[in-house]
């Protein structure tokens, strides 16, 4: 299965933190904490997502680095995307959508050439 990120329009939802951030573990047995490509610990935060009609879903969001959020705090996830997933356990196919914030990249802005650059 491909892992194509599906952007989430967070402007149409209200998110509230429902669990304190906790480190994601690679293994429950060893207690090894999952890290991202930059070596930062990955944390999981439980959020409730409510729409204008009052429907609420609970989502677990993984974040690189310890987020400064508390239970009950209204948050606006930046760059939230979903990923479709499937797995087979005990012969039963399970599937769903996982969410994760994408790292934000500042837009590249053209500027004046660097005068110290010998190629200019």
Biopython code that builds the backbone (N, CA, C, O; Angstrom):
import numpy as np
from Bio.PDB.StructureBuilder import StructureBuilder

atoms = [
    (1, "UNK", "N", (0.845, -1.176, 0.000)),
    (1, "UNK", "CA", (0.000, 0.000, 0.000)),
    (1, "UNK", "C", (0.885, 1.232, 0.000)),
    (1, "UNK", "O", (1.877, 1.295, 0.726)),
    (2, "UNK", "N", (0.529, 2.195, -0.803)),
    (2, "UNK", "CA", (1.259, 3.456, -0.851)),
    (2, "UNK", "C", (0.955, 4.300, 0.376)),
    (2, "UNK", "O", (-0.120, 4.188, 0.965)),
    (3, "UNK", "N", (1.891, 5.131, 0.750)),
    (3, "UNK", "CA", (1.671, 6.039, 1.873)),
    (3, "UNK", "C", (1.671, 7.466, 1.363)),
    (3, "UNK", "O", (2.631, 8.210, 1.564)),
    (4, "UNK", "N", (0.595, 7.840, 0.706)),
    (4, "UNK", "CA", (0.444, 9.189, 0.179)),
    (4, "UNK", "C", (-0.227, 10.035, 1.255)),
    (4, "UNK", "O", (-1.309, 9.681, 1.725)),
    (5, "UNK", "N", (0.392, 11.151, 1.658)),
    (5, "UNK", "CA", (-0.225, 11.987, 2.693)),
    (5, "UNK", "C", (-1.519, 12.627, 2.202)),
    (5, "UNK", "O", (-1.586, 13.131, 1.080)),
    (6, "UNK", "N", (-2.545, 12.604, 3.048)),
    (6, "UNK", "CA", (-3.846, 13.193, 2.745)),
    (6, "UNK", "C", (-3.998, 14.429, 3.632)),
    (6, "UNK", "O", (-4.140, 14.285, 4.846)),
    (7, "UNK", "N", (-3.973, 15.647, 3.062)),
    (7, "UNK", "CA", (-4.062, 16.858, 3.886)),
    (7, "UNK", "C", (-5.403, 16.937, 4.628)),
    (7, "UNK", "O", (-6.444, 16.571, 4.082)),
    (8, "UNK", "N", (-5.366, 17.416, 5.870)),
    (8, "UNK", "CA", (-6.566, 17.592, 6.688)),
    (8, "UNK", "C", (-6.837, 19.087, 6.825)),
    (8, "UNK", "O", (-5.952, 19.848, 7.216)),
    (9, "UNK", "N", (-8.067, 19.509, 6.502)),
    (9, "UNK", "CA", (-8.453, 20.912, 6.626)),
    (9, "UNK", "C", (-8.804, 21.181, 8.088)),
    (9, "UNK", "O", (-9.946, 20.979, 8.502)),
    (10, "UNK", "N", (-7.825, 21.637, 8.869)),
    (10, "UNK", "CA", (-8.028, 21.847, 10.301)),
    (10, "UNK", "C", (-8.865, 23.087, 10.591)),
    (10, "UNK", "O", (-9.301, 23.277, 11.726)),
    (11, "UNK", "N", (-9.101, 23.934, 9.594)),
    (11, "UNK", "CA", (-9.898, 25.145, 9.819)),
    (11, "UNK", "C", (-11.371, 24.805, 10.052)),
    (11, "UNK", "O", (-12.117, 25.642, 10.560)),
    (12, "UNK", "N", (-11.794, 23.620, 9.699)),
    (12, "UNK", "CA", (-13.194, 23.218, 9.861)),
    (12, "UNK", "C", (-13.417, 22.377, 11.113)),
    (12, "UNK", "O", (-14.523, 21.892, 11.352)),
    (13, "UNK", "N", (-12.366, 22.207, 11.909)),
    (13, "UNK", "CA", (-12.456, 21.371, 13.105)),
    (13, "UNK", "C", (-11.909, 22.111, 14.316)),
    (13, "UNK", "O", (-11.079, 23.011, 14.187)),
    (14, "UNK", "N", (-12.384, 21.723, 15.493)),
    (14, "UNK", "CA", (-11.835, 22.228, 16.747)),
    (14, "UNK", "C", (-11.136, 21.079, 17.436)),
    (14, "UNK", "O", (-11.737, 20.030, 17.665)),
    (15, "UNK", "N", (-9.863, 21.267, 17.770)),
    (15, "UNK", "CA", (-9.070, 20.221, 18.406)),
    (15, "UNK", "C", (-8.805, 20.579, 19.862)),
    (15, "UNK", "O", (-8.432, 21.708, 20.177)),
    (16, "UNK", "N", (-9.003, 19.602, 20.745)),
    (16, "UNK", "CA", (-8.722, 19.778, 22.166)),
    (16, "UNK", "C", (-7.820, 18.632, 22.601)),
    (16, "UNK", "O", (-8.072, 17.474, 22.270)),
    (17, "UNK", "N", (-6.772, 18.960, 23.341)),
    (17, "UNK", "CA", (-5.861, 17.941, 23.858)),
    (17, "UNK", "C", (-6.587, 17.131, 24.941)),
    (17, "UNK", "O", (-7.127, 17.706, 25.885)),
    (18, "UNK", "N", (-6.601, 15.797, 24.806)),
    (18, "UNK", "CA", (-7.290, 14.944, 25.778)),
    (18, "UNK", "C", (-6.346, 14.013, 26.531)),
    (18, "UNK", "O", (-6.759, 13.368, 27.495)),
    (19, "UNK", "N", (-5.083, 13.932, 26.107)),
    (19, "UNK", "CA", (-4.081, 13.159, 26.850)),
    (19, "UNK", "C", (-2.771, 13.936, 26.856)),
    (19, "UNK", "O", (-2.447, 14.637, 25.898)),
    (20, "UNK", "N", (-2.034, 13.806, 27.932)),
    (20, "UNK", "CA", (-0.712, 14.424, 27.982)),
    (20, "UNK", "C", (0.205, 13.749, 26.964)),
    (20, "UNK", "O", (0.055, 12.558, 26.692)),
    (21, "UNK", "N", (1.161, 14.503, 26.396)),
    (21, "UNK", "CA", (2.119, 13.907, 25.471)),
    (21, "UNK", "C", (2.902, 12.792, 26.167)),
    (21, "UNK", "O", (3.293, 12.922, 27.327)),
    (22, "UNK", "N", (3.121, 11.702, 25.442)),
    (22, "UNK", "CA", (3.947, 10.617, 25.975)),
    (22, "UNK", "C", (4.826, 10.093, 24.836)),
    (22, "UNK", "O", (4.405, 10.084, 23.679)),
    (23, "UNK", "N", (6.034, 9.663, 25.162)),
    (23, "UNK", "CA", (6.932, 9.168, 24.112)),
    (23, "UNK", "C", (6.351, 7.933, 23.428)),
    (23, "UNK", "O", (5.783, 7.059, 24.083)),
    (24, "UNK", "N", (6.499, 7.871, 22.101)),
    (24, "UNK", "CA", (6.106, 6.672, 21.366)),
    (24, "UNK", "C", (7.219, 5.655, 21.534)),
    (24, "UNK", "O", (8.401, 5.997, 21.484)),
    (25, "UNK", "N", (6.840, 4.428, 21.730)),
    (25, "UNK", "CA", (7.822, 3.373, 21.936)),
    (25, "UNK", "C", (7.971, 2.530, 20.686)),
    (25, "UNK", "O", (6.990, 2.226, 20.008)),
    (26, "UNK", "N", (9.207, 2.155, 20.384)),
    (26, "UNK", "CA", (9.476, 1.221, 19.298)),
    (26, "UNK", "C", (9.043, -0.166, 19.747)),
    (26, "UNK", "O", (8.474, -0.935, 18.972)),
    (27, "UNK", "N", (9.321, -0.473, 21.011)),
    (27, "UNK", "CA", (8.995, -1.782, 21.573)),
    (27, "UNK", "C", (8.511, -1.614, 23.009)),
    (27, "UNK", "O", (9.163, -0.954, 23.818)),
    (28, "UNK", "N", (7.378, -2.208, 23.318)),
    (28, "UNK", "CA", (6.876, -2.207, 24.691)),
    (28, "UNK", "C", (7.813, -2.993, 25.605)),
    (28, "UNK", "O", (7.946, -2.682, 26.789)),
    (29, "UNK", "N", (8.458, -4.010, 25.047)),
    (29, "UNK", "CA", (9.313, -4.891, 25.848)),
    (29, "UNK", "C", (10.615, -4.208, 26.279)),
    (29, "UNK", "O", (11.051, -4.361, 27.420)),
    (30, "UNK", "N", (11.231, -3.454, 25.364)),
    (30, "UNK", "CA", (12.521, -2.834, 25.677)),
    (30, "UNK", "C", (12.374, -1.413, 26.200)),
    (30, "UNK", "O", (13.275, -0.901, 26.864)),
    (31, "UNK", "N", (11.243, -0.771, 25.907)),
    (31, "UNK", "CA", (11.049, 0.612, 26.319)),
    (31, "UNK", "C", (11.778, 1.613, 25.434)),
    (31, "UNK", "O", (11.867, 2.793, 25.774)),
    (32, "UNK", "N", (12.304, 1.148, 24.295)),
    (32, "UNK", "CA", (13.036, 2.030, 23.383)),
    (32, "UNK", "C", (12.089, 3.077, 22.798)),
    (32, "UNK", "O", (11.014, 2.741, 22.302)),
    (33, "UNK", "N", (12.493, 4.345, 22.859)),
    (33, "UNK", "CA", (11.681, 5.458, 22.375)),
    (33, "UNK", "C", (11.943, 5.670, 20.888)),
    (33, "UNK", "O", (13.089, 5.656, 20.439)),
    (34, "UNK", "N", (10.863, 5.867, 20.130)),
    (34, "UNK", "CA", (10.973, 6.111, 18.700)),
    (34, "UNK", "C", (11.571, 7.491, 18.466)),
    (34, "UNK", "O", (11.253, 8.435, 19.188)),
    (35, "UNK", "N", (12.440, 7.618, 17.458)),
    (35, "UNK", "CA", (13.025, 8.911, 17.097)),
    (35, "UNK", "C", (12.763, 9.191, 15.627)),
    (35, "UNK", "O", (12.531, 8.276, 14.837)),
    (36, "UNK", "N", (12.804, 10.484, 15.269)),
    (36, "UNK", "CA", (12.625, 10.866, 13.874)),
    (36, "UNK", "C", (13.975, 10.861, 13.159)),
    (36, "UNK", "O", (14.983, 10.451, 13.736)),
    (37, "UNK", "N", (13.996, 11.309, 11.925)),
    (37, "UNK", "CA", (15.233, 11.323, 11.130)),
    (37, "UNK", "C", (16.324, 12.197, 11.738)),
    (37, "UNK", "O", (17.512, 11.971, 11.512)),
    (38, "UNK", "N", (15.904, 13.205, 12.518)),
    (38, "UNK", "CA", (16.870, 14.128, 13.129)),
    (38, "UNK", "C", (17.290, 13.697, 14.522)),
    (38, "UNK", "O", (18.042, 14.409, 15.187)),
    (39, "UNK", "N", (16.818, 12.541, 14.975)),
    (39, "UNK", "CA", (17.187, 12.040, 16.286)),
    (39, "UNK", "C", (16.326, 12.551, 17.424)),
    (39, "UNK", "O", (16.597, 12.243, 18.585)),
    (40, "UNK", "N", (15.281, 13.336, 17.113)),
    (40, "UNK", "CA", (14.387, 13.827, 18.153)),
    (40, "UNK", "C", (13.402, 12.732, 18.555)),
    (40, "UNK", "O", (12.954, 11.948, 17.719)),
    (41, "UNK", "N", (13.074, 12.688, 19.845)),
    (41, "UNK", "CA", (12.082, 11.731, 20.320)),
    (41, "UNK", "C", (10.721, 12.074, 19.720)),
    (41, "UNK", "O", (10.380, 13.246, 19.561)),
    (42, "UNK", "N", (9.945, 11.038, 19.390)),
    (42, "UNK", "CA", (8.601, 11.217, 18.844)),
    (42, "UNK", "C", (7.603, 11.014, 19.976)),
    (42, "UNK", "O", (7.663, 10.021, 20.702)),
    (43, "UNK", "N", (6.684, 11.970, 20.117)),
    (43, "UNK", "CA", (5.663, 11.926, 21.159)),
    (43, "UNK", "C", (4.296, 11.709, 20.529)),
    (43, "UNK", "O", (4.051, 12.100, 19.388)),
    (44, "UNK", "N", (3.417, 11.084, 21.288)),
    (44, "UNK", "CA", (2.040, 10.888, 20.859)),
    (44, "UNK", "C", (1.131, 11.720, 21.756)),
    (44, "UNK", "O", (1.265, 11.711, 22.980)),
    (45, "UNK", "N", (0.200, 12.442, 21.124)),
    (45, "UNK", "CA", (-0.748, 13.278, 21.849)),
    (45, "UNK", "C", (-2.153, 12.883, 21.408)),
    (45, "UNK", "O", (-2.422, 12.775, 20.211)),
    (46, "UNK", "N", (-3.045, 12.667, 22.364)),
    (46, "UNK", "CA", (-4.432, 12.374, 22.049)),
    (46, "UNK", "C", (-5.212, 13.667, 21.909)),
    (46, "UNK", "O", (-5.162, 14.529, 22.787)),
    (47, "UNK", "N", (-5.937, 13.805, 20.798)),
    (47, "UNK", "CA", (-6.747, 14.995, 20.545)),
    (47, "UNK", "C", (-8.178, 14.580, 20.244)),
    (47, "UNK", "O", (-8.412, 13.518, 19.668)),
    (48, "UNK", "N", (-9.128, 15.410, 20.630)),
    (48, "UNK", "CA", (-10.496, 15.241, 20.139)),
    (48, "UNK", "C", (-10.660, 16.238, 19.007)),
    (48, "UNK", "O", (-10.199, 17.376, 19.098)),
    (49, "UNK", "N", (-11.315, 15.810, 17.943)),
    (49, "UNK", "CA", (-11.568, 16.669, 16.792)),
    (49, "UNK", "C", (-13.077, 16.775, 16.624)),
    (49, "UNK", "O", (-13.750, 15.776, 16.372)),
    (50, "UNK", "N", (-13.608, 17.985, 16.764)),
    (50, "UNK", "CA", (-15.045, 18.202, 16.669)),
    (50, "UNK", "C", (-15.359, 19.084, 15.469)),
    (50, "UNK", "O", (-14.644, 20.046, 15.192)),
    (51, "UNK", "N", (-16.445, 18.745, 14.752)),
    (51, "UNK", "CA", (-16.876, 19.589, 13.643)),
    (51, "UNK", "C", (-18.039, 20.471, 14.084)),
    (51, "UNK", "O", (-18.478, 20.395, 15.231)),
    (52, "UNK", "N", (-18.539, 21.308, 13.174)),
    (52, "UNK", "CA", (-19.589, 22.273, 13.509)),
    (52, "UNK", "C", (-20.894, 21.603, 13.926)),
    (52, "UNK", "O", (-21.686, 22.200, 14.655)),
    (53, "UNK", "N", (-21.128, 20.371, 13.475)),
    (53, "UNK", "CA", (-22.381, 19.685, 13.826)),
    (53, "UNK", "C", (-22.290, 18.978, 15.181)),
    (53, "UNK", "O", (-23.277, 18.417, 15.657)),
    (54, "UNK", "N", (-21.102, 19.006, 15.803)),
    (54, "UNK", "CA", (-20.948, 18.393, 17.116)),
    (54, "UNK", "C", (-20.413, 16.974, 17.094)),
    (54, "UNK", "O", (-20.254, 16.360, 18.149)),
    (55, "UNK", "N", (-20.129, 16.437, 15.910)),
    (55, "UNK", "CA", (-19.520, 15.102, 15.837)),
    (55, "UNK", "C", (-18.084, 15.185, 16.332)),
    (55, "UNK", "O", (-17.355, 16.121, 16.004)),
    (56, "UNK", "N", (-17.690, 14.201, 17.122)),
    (56, "UNK", "CA", (-16.351, 14.199, 17.715)),
    (56, "UNK", "C", (-15.660, 12.879, 17.407)),
    (56, "UNK", "O", (-16.263, 11.811, 17.514)),
    (57, "UNK", "N", (-14.409, 12.959, 17.029)),
    (57, "UNK", "CA", (-13.557, 11.785, 16.830)),
    (57, "UNK", "C", (-12.313, 11.969, 17.680)),
    (57, "UNK", "O", (-11.851, 13.091, 17.892)),
    (58, "UNK", "N", (-11.781, 10.871, 18.159)),
    (58, "UNK", "CA", (-10.513, 10.906, 18.884)),
    (58, "UNK", "C", (-9.408, 10.490, 17.930)),
    (58, "UNK", "O", (-9.539, 9.503, 17.205)),
    (59, "UNK", "N", (-8.317, 11.250, 17.934)),
    (59, "UNK", "CA", (-7.176, 10.938, 17.080)),
    (59, "UNK", "C", (-5.899, 11.020, 17.901)),
    (59, "UNK", "O", (-5.765, 11.874, 18.778)),
    (60, "UNK", "N", (-4.977, 10.137, 17.612)),
    (60, "UNK", "CA", (-3.639, 10.192, 18.203)),
    (60, "UNK", "C", (-2.717, 10.796, 17.159)),
    (60, "UNK", "O", (-2.656, 10.324, 16.024)),
    (61, "UNK", "N", (-2.002, 11.839, 17.547)),
    (61, "UNK", "CA", (-1.113, 12.541, 16.635)),
    (61, "UNK", "C", (0.318, 12.367, 17.126)),
    (61, "UNK", "O", (0.601, 12.547, 18.310)),
    (62, "UNK", "N", (1.214, 12.018, 16.216)),
    (62, "UNK", "CA", (2.634, 11.887, 16.549)),
    (62, "UNK", "C", (3.350, 13.187, 16.212)),
    (62, "UNK", "O", (3.145, 13.770, 15.147)),
    (63, "UNK", "N", (4.197, 13.632, 17.145)),
    (63, "UNK", "CA", (4.896, 14.906, 17.010)),
    (63, "UNK", "C", (6.362, 14.698, 17.346)),
    (63, "UNK", "O", (6.687, 14.023, 18.322)),
    (64, "UNK", "N", (7.256, 15.278, 16.539)),
    (64, "UNK", "CA", (8.688, 15.229, 16.841)),
    (64, "UNK", "C", (9.012, 16.275, 17.888)),
    (64, "UNK", "O", (8.635, 17.439, 17.749)),
    (65, "UNK", "N", (9.710, 15.864, 18.934)),
    (65, "UNK", "CA", (10.028, 16.776, 20.033)),
    (65, "UNK", "C", (8.850, 16.874, 20.979)),
    (65, "UNK", "O", (7.700, 16.703, 20.574)),
    (66, "UNK", "N", (9.143, 17.152, 22.255)),
    (66, "UNK", "CA", (8.076, 17.195, 23.253)),
    (66, "UNK", "C", (7.218, 18.442, 23.066)),
    (66, "UNK", "O", (7.714, 19.560, 23.208)),
    (67, "UNK", "N", (5.923, 18.262, 22.746)),
    (67, "UNK", "CA", (5.057, 19.423, 22.549)),
    (67, "UNK", "C", (4.655, 20.051, 23.883)),
    (67, "UNK", "O", (4.511, 19.354, 24.888)),
    (68, "UNK", "N", (4.476, 21.352, 23.882)),
    (68, "UNK", "CA", (4.097, 22.077, 25.092)),
    (68, "UNK", "C", (2.574, 22.240, 25.111)),
    (68, "UNK", "O", (2.057, 23.339, 24.910)),
    (69, "UNK", "N", (1.857, 21.126, 25.356)),
    (69, "UNK", "CA", (0.395, 21.150, 25.429)),
    (69, "UNK", "C", (-0.047, 20.438, 26.699)),
    (69, "UNK", "O", (0.654, 19.571, 27.221)),
    (70, "UNK", "N", (-1.214, 20.820, 27.181)),
    (70, "UNK", "CA", (-1.788, 20.236, 28.394)),
    (70, "UNK", "C", (-3.203, 19.751, 28.098)),
    (70, "UNK", "O", (-3.840, 20.230, 27.160)),
    (71, "UNK", "N", (-3.693, 18.811, 28.885)),
    (71, "UNK", "CA", (-5.061, 18.314, 28.744)),
    (71, "UNK", "C", (-6.028, 19.486, 28.901)),
    (71, "UNK", "O", (-5.900, 20.291, 29.823)),
    (72, "UNK", "N", (-7.004, 19.572, 27.982)),
    (72, "UNK", "CA", (-8.000, 20.629, 28.008)),
    (72, "UNK", "C", (-7.652, 21.824, 27.142)),
    (72, "UNK", "O", (-8.499, 22.684, 26.900)),
    (73, "UNK", "N", (-6.415, 21.889, 26.672)),
    (73, "UNK", "CA", (-5.973, 23.017, 25.858)),
    (73, "UNK", "C", (-6.484, 22.867, 24.426)),
    (73, "UNK", "O", (-6.372, 21.795, 23.831)),
    (74, "UNK", "N", (-7.047, 23.950, 23.873)),
    (74, "UNK", "CA", (-7.451, 23.965, 22.468)),
    (74, "UNK", "C", (-6.190, 24.163, 21.640)),
    (74, "UNK", "O", (-5.399, 25.064, 21.919)),
    (75, "UNK", "N", (-5.998, 23.327, 20.624)),
    (75, "UNK", "CA", (-4.798, 23.394, 19.788)),
    (75, "UNK", "C", (-5.203, 23.440, 18.317)),
    (75, "UNK", "O", (-6.302, 23.025, 17.950)),
    (76, "UNK", "N", (-4.309, 23.945, 17.489)),
    (76, "UNK", "CA", (-4.493, 23.945, 16.044)),
    (76, "UNK", "C", (-3.290, 23.222, 15.443)),
    (76, "UNK", "O", (-2.216, 23.811, 15.317)),
    (77, "UNK", "N", (-3.459, 21.946, 15.069)),
    (77, "UNK", "CA", (-2.333, 21.203, 14.497)),
    (77, "UNK", "C", (-1.874, 21.846, 13.187)),
    (77, "UNK", "O", (-2.692, 22.177, 12.329)),
    (78, "UNK", "N", (-0.583, 22.014, 13.046)),
    (78, "UNK", "CA", (-0.013, 22.606, 11.834)),
    (78, "UNK", "C", (0.379, 21.500, 10.869)),
    (78, "UNK", "O", (1.097, 20.572, 11.243)),
    (79, "UNK", "N", (-0.087, 21.594, 9.633)),
    (79, "UNK", "CA", (0.307, 20.640, 8.602)),
    (79, "UNK", "C", (-0.182, 19.231, 8.846)),
    (79, "UNK", "O", (0.519, 18.276, 8.510)),
    (80, "UNK", "N", (-1.377, 19.067, 9.428)),
    (80, "UNK", "CA", (-1.890, 17.736, 9.745)),
    (80, "UNK", "C", (-2.249, 16.979, 8.469)),
    (80, "UNK", "O", (-2.941, 17.502, 7.596)),
    (81, "UNK", "N", (-1.775, 15.757, 8.378)),
    (81, "UNK", "CA", (-2.090, 14.885, 7.241)),
    (81, "UNK", "C", (-2.502, 13.517, 7.763)),
    (81, "UNK", "O", (-2.173, 13.136, 8.886)),
    (82, "UNK", "N", (-3.225, 12.792, 6.928)),
    (82, "UNK", "CA", (-3.607, 11.431, 7.253)),
    (82, "UNK", "C", (-2.921, 10.458, 6.311)),
    (82, "UNK", "O", (-2.563, 10.813, 5.188)),
    (83, "UNK", "N", (-2.742, 9.231, 6.774)),
    (83, "UNK", "CA", (-2.155, 8.172, 5.961)),
    (83, "UNK", "C", (-3.055, 6.947, 6.056)),
    (83, "UNK", "O", (-3.402, 6.520, 7.157)),
    (84, "UNK", "N", (-3.434, 6.380, 4.922)),
    (84, "UNK", "CA", (-4.204, 5.148, 4.932)),
    (84, "UNK", "C", (-3.279, 4.004, 5.337)),
    (84, "UNK", "O", (-2.103, 3.995, 4.973)),
    (85, "UNK", "N", (-3.812, 3.036, 6.094)),
    (85, "UNK", "CA", (-3.004, 1.894, 6.522)),
    (85, "UNK", "C", (-3.871, 0.650, 6.530)),
    (85, "UNK", "O", (-5.098, 0.726, 6.602)),
    (86, "UNK", "N", (-3.217, -0.486, 6.455)),
    (86, "UNK", "CA", (-3.897, -1.764, 6.608)),
    (86, "UNK", "C", (-2.923, -2.774, 7.179)),
    (86, "UNK", "O", (-1.716, -2.683, 6.955)),
    (87, "UNK", "N", (-3.451, -3.737, 7.917)),
    (87, "UNK", "CA", (-2.631, -4.801, 8.468)),
    (87, "UNK", "C", (-3.510, -6.029, 8.672)),
    (87, "UNK", "O", (-4.731, -5.929, 8.799)),
    (88, "UNK", "N", (-2.867, -7.173, 8.701)),
    (88, "UNK", "CA", (-3.584, -8.407, 8.952)),
    (88, "UNK", "C", (-3.133, -8.956, 10.291)),
    (88, "UNK", "O", (-1.942, -9.167, 10.520)),
    (89, "UNK", "N", (-4.098, -9.187, 11.178)),
    (89, "UNK", "CA", (-3.833, -9.781, 12.486)),
    (89, "UNK", "C", (-4.771, -10.952, 12.678)),
    (89, "UNK", "O", (-5.984, -10.832, 12.512)),
    (90, "UNK", "N", (-4.196, -12.075, 13.029)),
    (90, "UNK", "CA", (-4.984, -13.288, 13.247)),
    (90, "UNK", "C", (-5.879, -13.595, 12.054)),
    (90, "UNK", "O", (-7.013, -14.046, 12.220)),
    (91, "UNK", "N", (-5.367, -13.350, 10.853)),
    (91, "UNK", "CA", (-6.109, -13.644, 9.640)),
    (91, "UNK", "C", (-7.185, -12.633, 9.301)),
    (91, "UNK", "O", (-7.918, -12.823, 8.331)),
    (92, "UNK", "N", (-7.299, -11.561, 10.074)),
    (92, "UNK", "CA", (-8.327, -10.549, 9.845)),
    (92, "UNK", "C", (-7.678, -9.270, 9.327)),
    (92, "UNK", "O", (-6.741, -8.752, 9.935)),
    (93, "UNK", "N", (-8.181, -8.761, 8.197)),
    (93, "UNK", "CA", (-7.658, -7.533, 7.612)),
    (93, "UNK", "C", (-8.262, -6.338, 8.336)),
    (93, "UNK", "O", (-9.482, -6.224, 8.452)),
    (94, "UNK", "N", (-7.407, -5.453, 8.819)),
    (94, "UNK", "CA", (-7.841, -4.222, 9.479)),
    (94, "UNK", "C", (-7.287, -3.051, 8.678)),
    (94, "UNK", "O", (-6.220, -3.150, 8.072)),
    (95, "UNK", "N", (-8.024, -1.940, 8.683)),
    (95, "UNK", "CA", (-7.573, -0.771, 7.938)),
    (95, "UNK", "C", (-8.065, 0.489, 8.629)),
    (95, "UNK", "O", (-8.937, 0.432, 9.496)),
    (96, "UNK", "N", (-7.503, 1.624, 8.244)),
    (96, "UNK", "CA", (-7.890, 2.902, 8.823)),
    (96, "UNK", "C", (-7.057, 4.026, 8.256)),
    (96, "UNK", "O", (-6.362, 3.862, 7.254)),
    (97, "UNK", "N", (-7.134, 5.174, 8.911)),
    (97, "UNK", "CA", (-6.346, 6.343, 8.529)),
    (97, "UNK", "C", (-5.629, 6.843, 9.769)),
    (97, "UNK", "O", (-6.257, 7.072, 10.803)),
    (98, "UNK", "N", (-4.331, 7.013, 9.673)),
    (98, "UNK", "CA", (-3.518, 7.553, 10.769)),
    (98, "UNK", "C", (-3.227, 9.009, 10.457)),
    (98, "UNK", "O", (-3.142, 9.390, 9.290)),
    (99, "UNK", "N", (-3.073, 9.827, 11.491)),
    (99, "UNK", "CA", (-2.784, 11.244, 11.279)),
    (99, "UNK", "C", (-1.413, 11.601, 11.817)),
    (99, "UNK", "O", (-0.921, 10.994, 12.768)),
    (100, "UNK", "N", (-0.811, 12.587, 11.199)),
    (100, "UNK", "CA", (0.490, 13.082, 11.655)),
    (100, "UNK", "C", (0.694, 14.484, 11.125)),
    (100, "UNK", "O", (0.302, 14.780, 9.996)),
    (101, "UNK", "N", (1.302, 15.357, 11.922)),
    (101, "UNK", "CA", (1.623, 16.690, 11.400)),
    (101, "UNK", "C", (2.843, 16.604, 10.500)),
    (101, "UNK", "O", (3.818, 15.923, 10.821)),
    (102, "UNK", "N", (2.783, 17.293, 9.380)),
    (102, "UNK", "CA", (3.926, 17.341, 8.470)),
    (102, "UNK", "C", (4.829, 18.482, 8.900)),
    (102, "UNK", "O", (4.344, 19.531, 9.322)),
    (103, "UNK", "N", (6.131, 18.290, 8.798)),
    (103, "UNK", "CA", (7.025, 19.403, 9.135)),
    (103, "UNK", "C", (6.777, 20.558, 8.181)),
    (103, "UNK", "O", (6.680, 20.360, 6.970)),
    (104, "UNK", "N", (6.676, 21.755, 8.723)),
    (104, "UNK", "CA", (6.426, 22.908, 7.857)),
    (104, "UNK", "C", (7.744, 23.400, 7.296)),
    (104, "UNK", "O", (8.756, 23.455, 7.994)),
    (105, "UNK", "N", (7.713, 23.750, 6.042)),
    (105, "UNK", "CA", (8.891, 24.291, 5.379)),
    (105, "UNK", "C", (8.580, 25.720, 4.985)),
    (105, "UNK", "O", (7.568, 25.965, 4.329)),
    (106, "UNK", "N", (9.412, 26.663, 5.361)),
    (106, "UNK", "CA", (9.141, 28.035, 4.941)),
    (106, "UNK", "C", (9.264, 28.137, 3.429)),
    (106, "UNK", "O", (10.147, 27.515, 2.839)),
    (107, "UNK", "N", (8.389, 28.914, 2.792)),
    (107, "UNK", "CA", (8.483, 29.043, 1.342)),
    (107, "UNK", "C", (9.793, 29.705, 0.945)),
    (107, "UNK", "O", (10.274, 30.624, 1.608)),
    (108, "UNK", "N", (10.348, 29.224, -0.136)),
    (108, "UNK", "CA", (11.591, 29.811, -0.641)),
    (108, "UNK", "C", (11.266, 31.181, -1.237)),
    (108, "UNK", "O", (10.363, 31.316, -2.063)),
    (109, "UNK", "N", (12.012, 32.181, -0.808)),
    (109, "UNK", "CA", (11.797, 33.529, -1.324)),
    (109, "UNK", "C", (13.048, 33.957, -2.072)),
    (109, "UNK", "O", (14.154, 33.923, -1.533)),
    (110, "UNK", "N", (12.859, 34.356, -3.309)),
    (110, "UNK", "CA", (14.041, 34.829, -4.028)),
    (110, "UNK", "C", (14.513, 36.140, -3.417)),
    (110, "UNK", "O", (13.705, 36.997, -3.060)),
    (111, "UNK", "N", (15.766, 36.281, -3.304)),
    (111, "UNK", "CA", (16.339, 37.504, -2.747)),
    (111, "UNK", "C", (17.517, 37.950, -3.574)),
    (111, "UNK", "O", (17.835, 37.329, -4.589)),
    (112, "UNK", "N", (18.166, 39.010, -3.160)),
    (112, "UNK", "CA", (19.338, 39.474, -3.909)),
    (112, "UNK", "C", (20.466, 38.447, -3.804)),
    (112, "UNK", "O", (20.570, 37.746, -2.798)),
    (113, "UNK", "N", (21.291, 38.354, -4.812)),
    (113, "UNK", "CA", (22.380, 37.388, -4.766)),
    (113, "UNK", "C", (23.355, 37.719, -3.633)),
    (113, "UNK", "O", (23.527, 38.878, -3.256)),
    (114, "UNK", "N", (23.967, 36.701, -3.118)),
    (114, "UNK", "CA", (24.949, 36.859, -2.043)),
    (114, "UNK", "C", (26.223, 37.434, -2.652)),
    (114, "UNK", "O", (26.823, 36.811, -3.528)),
    (115, "UNK", "N", (26.641, 38.607, -2.201)),
    (115, "UNK", "CA", (27.822, 39.285, -2.768)),
    (115, "UNK", "C", (29.110, 38.548, -2.441)),
    (115, "UNK", "O", (30.118, 38.728, -3.125)),
    (116, "UNK", "N", (29.088, 37.722, -1.404)),
    (116, "UNK", "CA", (30.310, 36.980, -1.044)),
    (116, "UNK", "C", (30.447, 35.687, -1.847)),
    (116, "UNK", "O", (31.457, 34.992, -1.740)),
    (117, "UNK", "N", (29.429, 35.363, -2.654)),
    (117, "UNK", "CA", (29.444, 34.142, -3.442)),
    (117, "UNK", "C", (30.340, 34.360, -4.664)),
    (117, "UNK", "O", (30.085, 35.282, -5.439)),
    (118, "UNK", "N", (31.383, 33.541, -4.862)),
    (118, "UNK", "CA", (32.300, 33.759, -5.999)),
    (118, "UNK", "C", (31.647, 33.466, -7.349)),
    (118, "UNK", "O", (32.174, 33.876, -8.383)),
    (119, "UNK", "N", (30.484, 32.750, -7.362)),
    (119, "UNK", "CA", (29.831, 32.424, -8.629)),
    (119, "UNK", "C", (28.946, 33.555, -9.124)),
    (119, "UNK", "O", (28.377, 33.452, -10.211)),
    (120, "UNK", "N", (28.811, 34.644, -8.349)),
    (120, "UNK", "CA", (27.908, 35.737, -8.755)),
    (120, "UNK", "C", (28.695, 36.788, -9.467)),
    (120, "UNK", "O", (28.133, 37.797, -9.894)),
]
sb = StructureBuilder()
sb.init_structure("model")
sb.init_model(0)
sb.init_chain("A")
sb.init_seg("    ")
for serial, (resi, resn, name, xyz) in enumerate(atoms, 1):
    if name == "N":
        sb.init_residue(resn, " ", resi, " ")
    sb.init_atom(name, np.array(xyz, "f"), 0.0, 1.0, " ", f" {name:<3s}", serial, name[0])
structure = sb.get_structure()
